[in-house]
Amino acid sequence: MMLTITVYNQSGGQTKSSVTRDLAAAFAEIGDDVLVVDFDAQNSSVSNYFGVDDDKSNPDADTLTRHLIDQGQGPFEDIIETYNEHIDVIPSHKQFGDVGDRLDEHEEYLKGVKPDDWEYPRYERFLDLVKKHDLQDDYDVMLVDPNAKADEAWYLALYATRNVLIPAEATRGGVGSIDGVNDSMENFAEAMGISVSAIGVVPAKVDATKEQHVKHSQTMNDDFVCPIYTKSLSAFEKAEDNYQTVFELLKNKRIRNSEQDIMPKFRTLAAHVYSQAGQELPNGGWDEDELWHGNEFWGDVDDSTFASVLSSKPVVEAE
C-alpha cells in the first residue's frame, strides 16, 4: 500500500520543502520508489530543490493544473520528471497559483452538462488522477508539498493523502502554527466526512544554544509527537544550491561533527512514518546504528518509532 503524506504548514519559512526533499531521500535509500508532488507555484519550491522545474513559467507546458481540469495536452505520465532511480517529481507551475479559479471555471463548464443535483467533486480531483493513472501501484510513497496557505492546494493534498507531517520552527509563531494546521485539518475532515491524521511534528532550525529555541522546541516535544528535530545547518542550504538532497551532499563529502546526525534523523523520521502506518520497512530497512535514537537535549526517541525497523529484520534462529 502506498504511503501518502502531505508535508505542510500554513506559515512560510517552516522548512517544509527541505523536509519533503530529504525525507524522500531517506525512503529512496531503502529502495522505496517515491513520488514527490509540488503544489507550490512559488519559485523556490520543492521541484526547484530537485532541479526539475525548468518549465515552471512556460505558458505552453503541460501541467498538473491542466490535468486537474481535464485539459491535459498529453499523457499524464509525461508531466512526471525523474530525479534519480527512486525519486520522481510532478513539478509545479505558475498556473497552480490560480488553481482555485481554474477549478471554478471547470465546475461551471460541467454544470452545463450535468443533472441539476450534481455536485462538483472539487477536492477529489487530485485523488481521482492518482487512481486513474494507477500511481498507487507505481510508487511506494507519495509526498505532497503544498504552498503555505490554507487554500485549494492544501485541501487537494489533504483529501488525497489523509496524513500530515508538520514542520515548525522553534519559535512562538512556529508553536502556534501547529494548532492552526490541526484546526484546519479537523474542520476540513468534518466538512468532507473523512478521517485525517497528523502523524508528527518536526521542530525545525533548532539552535540549542538559544534559550528561546530550547523553550519552544521542548514545548513541541512535550505537546506533540516529535520523532526528530532539525538544526539550522549550512548543509541544507548547500544541498539546495546544488539541486541535490542532503543525503547526496553528505555522502560525497567529509561529514562535520555537527552534521553527523542529519541522515540518521531523516531515516528515523521515515521509520516513524512506516510505524504510524502499521507497515514494515522494505528490504530490511536500516541497521539500528544507522538511525537516530535521541540525545541528551531531546531525550530518547519513543520505541514505537522503531517498531517497523525491528519487525522488518529477518529472524535468526539459534542453532
C-alpha positions as CSV (number, residue, x, y, z in Angstrom):
1,M,0.0,0.0,0.0
2,M,1.4,3.4,-1.0
3,L,2.2,5.7,1.9
4,T,0.7,9.1,1.3
5,I,1.8,12.2,3.3
6,T,1.3,15.9,3.0
7,V,4.2,18.0,4.4
8,Y,2.5,21.2,5.4
9,N,2.5,24.3,7.5
10,Q,0.3,27.4,6.6
11,S,3.2,29.7,7.8
12,G,6.1,30.3,5.4
13,G,9.7,29.5,6.3
14,Q,9.0,26.4,8.2
15,T,11.4,24.2,6.1
16,K,8.5,22.0,4.6
17,S,10.2,21.8,1.2
18,S,13.6,20.7,2.6
19,V,11.9,18.2,4.9
20,T,10.0,16.8,1.9
21,R,13.2,16.6,-0.2
22,D,15.3,14.8,2.5
23,L,12.5,12.6,3.7
24,A,12.1,11.4,0.1
25,A,15.8,10.7,0.0
26,A,15.5,8.6,3.2
27,F,12.8,6.5,1.7
28,A,14.7,6.1,-1.5
29,E,17.8,4.9,0.4
30,I,16.0,1.7,1.3
31,G,14.7,1.2,-2.2
32,D,11.3,2.8,-2.0
33,D,10.0,4.4,-5.2
34,V,8.9,7.9,-4.2
35,L,6.7,10.4,-6.0
36,V,7.1,14.0,-4.8
37,V,4.2,16.3,-5.9
38,D,4.8,20.0,-5.8
39,F,1.7,22.1,-5.2
40,D,3.6,25.4,-4.7
41,A,3.7,27.9,-7.6
42,Q,6.5,29.9,-5.9
43,N,9.9,29.8,-7.5
44,S,11.8,28.3,-4.5
45,S,9.6,25.2,-4.2
46,V,10.5,21.5,-3.8
47,S,10.7,20.8,-7.6
48,N,13.2,23.6,-7.8
49,Y,15.2,21.9,-5.0
50,F,15.3,18.8,-7.2
51,G,16.2,20.9,-10.3
52,V,13.2,19.8,-12.3
53,D,11.2,23.0,-12.7
54,D,12.6,24.4,-16.0
55,D,9.1,24.8,-17.4
56,K,7.6,26.5,-14.4
57,S,6.9,29.7,-16.3
58,N,6.4,28.2,-19.7
59,P,2.8,29.0,-20.8
60,D,2.8,26.2,-23.3
61,A,3.9,23.4,-20.9
62,D,1.6,20.6,-20.0
63,T,0.9,20.8,-16.3
64,L,-0.8,19.2,-13.3
65,T,-3.2,22.1,-13.3
66,R,-4.4,21.3,-16.9
67,H,-4.9,17.6,-16.0
68,L,-6.9,18.5,-12.9
69,I,-9.5,20.2,-15.1
70,D,-9.4,17.6,-17.9
71,Q,-7.3,19.8,-20.3
72,G,-4.1,17.8,-20.3
73,Q,-2.1,18.3,-23.5
74,G,-0.6,14.8,-23.5
75,P,-0.3,11.7,-21.4
76,F,-0.3,12.3,-17.7
77,E,2.9,10.3,-17.3
78,D,4.7,12.9,-19.4
79,I,4.4,15.6,-16.7
80,I,6.3,13.4,-14.2
81,E,10.0,14.2,-14.1
82,T,12.7,11.7,-13.0
83,Y,15.2,12.9,-10.4
84,N,17.0,9.7,-9.8
85,E,16.4,5.9,-9.8
86,H,14.0,6.1,-6.9
87,I,12.6,9.6,-6.9
88,D,10.2,11.1,-9.4
89,V,8.7,14.6,-9.2
90,I,5.5,16.2,-10.5
91,P,6.7,19.8,-10.8
92,S,4.6,22.8,-10.0
93,H,3.8,25.6,-12.5
94,K,2.9,29.2,-12.2
95,Q,-0.6,28.1,-13.3
96,F,-1.1,26.3,-10.0
97,G,-1.2,29.7,-8.2
98,D,-4.6,30.1,-9.9
99,V,-5.8,26.5,-9.4
100,G,-8.8,27.7,-7.4
101,D,-10.0,29.9,-10.3
102,R,-9.3,27.0,-12.8
103,L,-11.4,24.7,-10.7
104,D,-14.2,27.3,-10.5
105,E,-14.2,27.5,-14.3
106,H,-14.2,23.7,-14.7
107,E,-17.1,23.4,-12.3
108,E,-19.2,26.0,-14.3
109,Y,-18.4,24.2,-17.6
110,L,-19.5,20.8,-16.2
111,K,-22.7,22.2,-14.6
112,G,-23.9,22.9,-18.1
113,V,-23.9,19.2,-19.0
114,K,-24.7,17.6,-15.6
115,P,-28.0,17.0,-13.7
116,D,-29.3,19.8,-11.5
117,D,-28.4,17.9,-8.3
118,W,-24.9,17.2,-9.4
119,E,-22.1,18.4,-7.1
120,Y,-18.6,19.2,-8.3
121,P,-16.0,16.9,-6.6
122,R,-13.6,19.8,-6.2
123,Y,-11.3,18.4,-3.6
124,E,-11.3,14.9,-5.0
125,R,-9.7,16.0,-8.3
126,F,-6.1,15.1,-7.5
127,L,-7.0,11.8,-5.8
128,D,-9.0,10.9,-8.9
129,L,-5.9,11.5,-11.0
130,V,-3.8,9.3,-8.7
131,K,-6.3,6.5,-9.0
132,K,-6.9,7.0,-12.7
133,H,-3.2,6.6,-13.5
134,D,-2.5,3.9,-11.0
135,L,0.1,5.9,-9.2
136,Q,-0.6,3.8,-6.1
137,D,0.8,0.8,-8.0
138,D,3.8,2.6,-9.3
139,Y,5.1,4.2,-6.1
140,D,5.7,3.1,-2.5
141,V,5.5,6.6,-1.1
142,M,3.8,9.9,-2.2
143,L,4.8,13.1,-0.6
144,V,2.8,16.3,-1.4
145,D,4.2,19.7,-0.7
146,P,1.6,22.5,-0.9
147,N,2.1,26.2,-0.6
148,A,2.0,27.8,2.8
149,K,-1.7,28.8,2.6
150,A,-5.0,27.3,3.6
151,D,-6.4,27.1,0.1
152,E,-7.2,24.7,-2.7
153,A,-3.6,23.3,-2.8
154,W,-3.7,22.3,0.8
155,Y,-7.2,20.8,0.6
156,L,-6.5,18.9,-2.6
157,A,-3.4,17.4,-0.9
158,L,-5.1,16.6,2.3
159,Y,-8.1,14.9,0.6
160,A,-5.7,12.7,-1.3
161,T,-3.2,11.8,1.4
162,R,-5.1,12.0,4.7
163,N,-1.8,12.2,6.6
164,V,0.1,15.3,7.5
165,L,3.6,15.9,8.7
166,I,4.1,19.4,10.2
167,P,7.5,21.1,10.2
168,A,7.5,24.1,12.5
169,E,10.3,26.5,13.6
170,A,11.3,26.5,17.2
171,T,9.7,29.9,17.8
172,R,6.5,31.1,19.4
173,G,5.0,31.5,15.9
174,G,6.1,28.0,15.0
175,V,4.4,26.5,18.0
176,G,1.2,28.4,17.3
177,S,1.2,27.3,13.7
178,I,0.8,23.7,14.7
179,D,-2.6,24.3,16.3
180,G,-3.5,26.2,13.1
181,V,-2.7,23.2,11.0
182,N,-4.6,20.9,13.3
183,D,-7.7,23.1,13.4
184,S,-7.7,23.4,9.6
185,M,-7.3,19.6,9.2
186,E,-10.1,18.8,11.6
187,N,-12.5,21.4,10.1
188,F,-11.9,20.1,6.6
189,A,-12.2,16.5,7.6
190,E,-15.5,17.2,9.3
191,A,-16.9,19.0,6.3
192,M,-15.8,16.3,3.9
193,G,-16.7,13.3,6.1
194,I,-13.2,11.8,6.0
195,S,-10.6,10.9,8.6
196,V,-7.2,12.6,8.6
197,S,-4.2,12.3,10.9
198,A,-1.3,14.5,12.0
199,I,1.4,11.8,12.0
200,G,4.1,14.0,13.6
201,V,5.7,17.4,14.1
202,V,9.3,18.3,13.1
203,P,10.7,21.1,15.1
204,A,12.9,23.0,12.6
205,K,16.1,25.0,12.6
206,V,16.6,24.4,16.3
207,D,19.7,26.1,17.9
208,A,20.2,24.5,21.3
209,T,22.4,27.5,22.3
210,K,19.4,29.9,22.2
211,E,17.2,29.9,25.2
212,Q,14.0,30.7,23.2
213,H,14.7,27.8,20.8
214,V,15.2,25.4,23.7
215,K,12.0,26.6,25.3
216,H,9.8,26.3,22.2
217,S,11.3,23.1,20.9
218,Q,10.8,21.4,24.2
219,T,7.2,22.7,24.3
220,M,6.7,20.9,20.9
221,N,8.3,17.8,22.2
222,D,6.1,17.7,25.3
223,D,2.8,18.5,23.5
224,F,3.1,16.7,20.1
225,V,4.6,13.6,18.6
226,C,8.1,14.8,17.5
227,P,10.3,11.9,16.4
228,I,13.2,14.2,15.4
229,Y,14.2,17.8,15.2
230,T,16.4,19.5,12.7
231,K,19.1,22.1,13.3
232,S,20.0,25.2,11.4
233,L,22.9,23.9,9.4
234,S,24.6,25.1,6.2
235,A,24.3,21.5,4.7
236,F,20.7,22.1,3.9
237,E,21.4,25.3,2.1
238,K,24.3,23.7,0.2
239,A,22.1,20.9,-0.9
240,E,19.6,23.4,-2.2
241,D,22.3,25.3,-4.1
242,N,23.5,22.0,-5.7
243,Y,20.0,20.8,-6.6
244,Q,20.5,17.7,-4.6
245,T,19.3,16.0,-1.4
246,V,21.2,16.4,1.8
247,F,21.9,12.6,1.6
248,E,23.8,13.0,-1.7
249,L,25.6,16.0,-0.4
250,L,26.8,14.3,2.8
251,K,27.7,11.0,1.1
252,N,30.1,12.9,-1.1
253,K,32.0,15.0,1.5
254,R,33.6,14.7,4.8
255,I,30.9,15.0,7.4
256,R,31.4,17.5,10.1
257,N,30.6,16.7,13.7
258,S,27.5,19.0,13.6
259,E,26.2,17.1,10.6
260,Q,26.7,13.6,11.9
261,D,23.0,13.2,12.9
262,I,21.3,14.6,9.7
263,M,20.9,11.4,7.8
264,P,20.1,9.2,10.9
265,K,17.4,11.7,11.8
266,F,15.7,11.5,8.4
267,R,16.0,7.7,8.5
268,T,14.3,7.7,11.9
269,L,11.6,10.0,10.5
270,A,10.9,7.6,7.6
271,A,10.8,4.7,10.1
272,H,8.3,6.7,12.2
273,V,6.1,7.2,9.1
274,Y,6.1,3.4,8.5
275,S,5.4,2.8,12.1
276,Q,2.4,5.1,12.1
277,A,1.1,3.3,9.0
278,G,1.5,-0.1,10.7
279,Q,3.8,-1.3,7.9
280,E,7.2,-2.9,7.9
281,L,10.1,-1.1,6.3
282,P,11.1,-2.6,2.9
283,N,14.3,-4.5,2.2
284,G,15.1,-4.9,5.9
285,G,15.2,-1.2,6.5
286,W,18.3,0.2,8.2
287,D,20.5,-1.2,10.9
288,E,19.8,0.3,14.3
289,D,23.1,2.1,14.4
290,E,22.1,4.0,11.2
291,L,19.2,5.6,13.0
292,W,18.9,8.4,15.4
293,H,17.8,7.3,18.9
294,G,17.8,10.7,20.6
295,N,20.3,12.7,22.6
296,E,20.7,14.5,26.0
297,F,19.0,17.6,24.7
298,W,16.0,15.8,23.2
299,G,15.6,12.7,25.2
300,D,15.2,9.2,23.8
301,V,13.1,8.5,20.7
302,D,10.0,6.6,21.5
303,D,10.5,2.8,21.0
304,S,7.3,2.7,18.9
305,T,9.1,4.7,16.2
306,F,11.4,1.7,15.6
307,A,8.6,-0.9,15.5
308,S,8.7,-1.0,11.7
309,V,12.5,-1.4,11.8
310,L,12.6,-4.3,14.3
311,S,9.7,-6.1,12.7
312,S,11.3,-5.9,9.3
313,K,14.5,-7.6,10.3
314,P,14.8,-11.3,9.5
315,V,14.6,-13.6,12.5
316,V,17.7,-15.6,13.0
317,E,17.0,-18.8,14.8
318,A,19.5,-20.2,17.3
319,E,21.2,-23.4,16.2
